């Protein structure tokens, strides 16, 4: 959010989630193992950052875009490898 010079409240509003949920996710408290695995993947994080850039520019981003990114990652890295 600092990259885009916006508050948690503004960022939460842009993506349509409650600010406390965003705060919880950012603080990394009690992160699930899957979320840790997802956030440690640089390829996935680049894709997420590209979507974040689009949102910050005011572009409309379909949740389908995000779902597709996560589904492809999970399939290639968790399901296919048998994790």
N, C-alpha and C positions, 0 to 999 in steps of 0.2 A: 504494500500500500504506500509505503514511503516513496517508492519509485514513481508512483502516479500522483503523489502529493494529495492523498485523500485519507479521510478518517475511516476507522472501522465501520462506523455508522453509514458513511457514504458507500463504501465497498459492499456492505451487506445489502443495502438497498438496491444497488446495481444488479446483484446476482439473485436477489429475491429470497434472502434468508434472514432470520433474526440476528441482530448484532451479537447477542450473547453466544450464539452458536458459532459465529465466525471467530469470536474471541477464544472460545474453547478450542477450536481447531488450530488456531495460530499458536496458542500457548503450548500445544503438544502434550497437554496433560492427559494421562490415561489413554494414550493413542493405542488403537488396536494394532496388532501385528501386521495385518494387511496394509493398513495406512502407512506404517513405517516402511514396508517393502515398496509401496507405490512411490512414496516421497523420496526414496533413495535412488530411484531410476532416473538418470539424467535425460534419456530420450523422452520419457513420459513427461518429465518436468518441463522440457523445452516446448512440448505441445501444449501443456497447460499454460505456460507463460504466453504463448502466442494467442491463446484464447483470451487470457487476461488483458493483453494489449488491445485486442479488439473491443472488449467490454469497456476498457478505460477510454477508448476513443469514441465511445458512444454508439458503437455498432451493436445491432441486435444479434445475439448468439443463441441459437437454438440449444435447448438442453440435449437434443439428439446428438449434437456435435460432441458434447462432453461425454455422453453415454458411449458413443462410438469409440472415442479415444480410450476410455477405460475398458470397454469390452474387448477391444483388440489387444490391449496390454495384458489383461487377465488371461485371455485365451492363449496368447503366445508365451507368456512367462509363467503362468501358474497351471493352467489346465493341460496344455500340451506337454509340459515338462513333468507333469504328475505331482506337482507340489501341493 
